[in-house]
């Protein structure tokens, strides 16, 4: 069993509509197998989300502030490194706002901005593990 997701996140994944997972996978160019194993697919999605965020930023809003503040200093630093900003919540939020504007400017309909808040903790753990 993966250590990427907490028990609460596993529960959220179990209740997430499969169509939402498939749509996010498609937005990130992750191949969806015929038989979906949610946790395995979401691990692939998290890896691609990290790559996507490195290029396009991580869309965050003021509503994500509490979630960011709940991260460990290492996890916060991992996310900040991912998007190239200092490891502070205000800097991540400022960069996240720019990323949101990028989606709007490109007129892209994407599930990424909608799903990022749900996956923030797992993404932070993933990028933190990469730096160790």
C-alpha positions in Angstrom: 0.0 0.0 0.0 1.2 3.5 -0.9 2.3 5.9 1.8 1.5 8.8 -0.5 -2.1 9.1 0.7 -3.4 9.5 4.2 -6.4 7.4 5.4 -8.6 10.5 5.0 -7.3 11.0 1.4 -7.9 7.3 0.6 -11.5 7.7 1.8 -11.9 10.8 -0.4 -10.5 8.9 -3.4 -12.9 6.0 -2.8 -15.8 8.5 -2.8 -14.6 10.6 -5.7 -16.6 10.1 -8.9 -14.6 7.9 -11.3 -15.4 10.4 -14.1 -13.6 13.2 -12.2 -10.5 11.0 -11.9 -10.5 10.1 -15.6 -11.0 13.7 -16.6 -8.0 14.8 -14.4 -5.9 12.0 -15.9 -6.9 13.1 -19.4 -6.0 16.7 -18.6 -2.6 15.6 -17.5 -2.1 13.1 -20.3 -2.1 10.1 -18.0 -3.2 6.9 -19.7 -6.2 5.4 -18.1 -6.2 1.6 -17.9 -9.3 -0.5 -18.7 -9.5 -1.5 -15.1 -9.1 1.5 -12.8 -7.3 1.1 -9.6 -8.0 4.5 -8.0 -4.9 4.7 -5.8 -2.5 3.6 -8.4 -4.0 5.9 -11.0 -3.9 8.8 -8.6 -0.3 8.2 -7.9 0.4 8.5 -11.6 -1.7 11.6 -11.7 0.2 13.2 -8.7 3.5 12.6 -10.6 2.2 14.3 -13.7 0.6 17.1 -11.7 4.0 17.8 -10.2 5.5 18.0 -13.8 2.6 20.1 -14.9 3.0 22.5 -11.9 6.7 22.9 -12.6 5.9 24.3 -16.1 2.5 26.0 -15.6 2.4 26.7 -11.9 0.1 25.3 -9.2 -3.3 27.0 -9.3 -4.1 28.1 -5.7 -6.5 30.6 -4.2 -7.0 32.3 -0.9 -9.3 29.3 0.0 -6.2 27.1 0.0 -4.4 29.1 2.7 -5.4 26.8 5.6 -4.4 23.7 3.7 -1.0 25.3 3.0 -0.6 26.3 6.6 -1.3 22.7 7.7 1.7 21.4 5.7 5.0 20.7 7.4 7.9 23.1 6.6 9.5 20.4 4.4 6.2 19.9 2.4 5.8 23.7 2.1 9.4 24.0 0.9 8.8 21.1 -1.6 5.8 22.9 -3.1 7.6 26.2 -3.2 10.6 24.6 -5.0 8.2 23.0 -7.4 6.8 26.4 -8.6 10.0 28.4 -7.9 9.0 30.7 -5.1 10.2 31.3 -1.5 8.7 28.7 0.9 6.0 30.9 2.4 2.2 30.6 2.2 1.8 34.2 0.9 4.3 33.5 -1.9 2.7 30.2 -2.9 -0.7 31.9 -2.9 0.6 34.7 -5.1 2.1 32.2 -7.5 -1.1 30.2 -7.4 -3.1 33.3 -8.4 -0.8 33.8 -11.4 -1.3 30.1 -12.4 -5.1 30.6 -12.2 -4.8 33.6 -14.5 -2.8 31.5 -16.9 -5.6 29.0 -17.2 -8.1 31.8 -17.8 -5.8 33.5 -20.3 -5.5 30.2 -22.3 -9.2 29.8 -22.0 -8.6 26.2 -20.9 -11.4 24.2 -19.4 -9.5 21.9 -17.0 -10.2 20.0 -13.9 -6.7 20.8 -12.6 -7.6 24.0 -10.7 -10.7 22.3 -9.3 -8.9 19.1 -8.1 -5.6 20.7 -6.8 -7.0 21.5 -3.4 -8.1 17.9 -2.8 -4.6 16.7 -3.8 -2.5 19.3 -2.2 -1.3 17.2 0.7 -0.4 14.2 -1.4 1.3 16.4 -4.0 3.4 18.0 -1.2 4.4 14.6 0.2 5.3 13.5 -3.3 7.6 16.4 -4.1 9.1 16.3 -0.6 10.0 12.6 -1.1 11.7 13.5 -4.4 14.0 15.9 -2.7 15.2 13.3 -0.1 
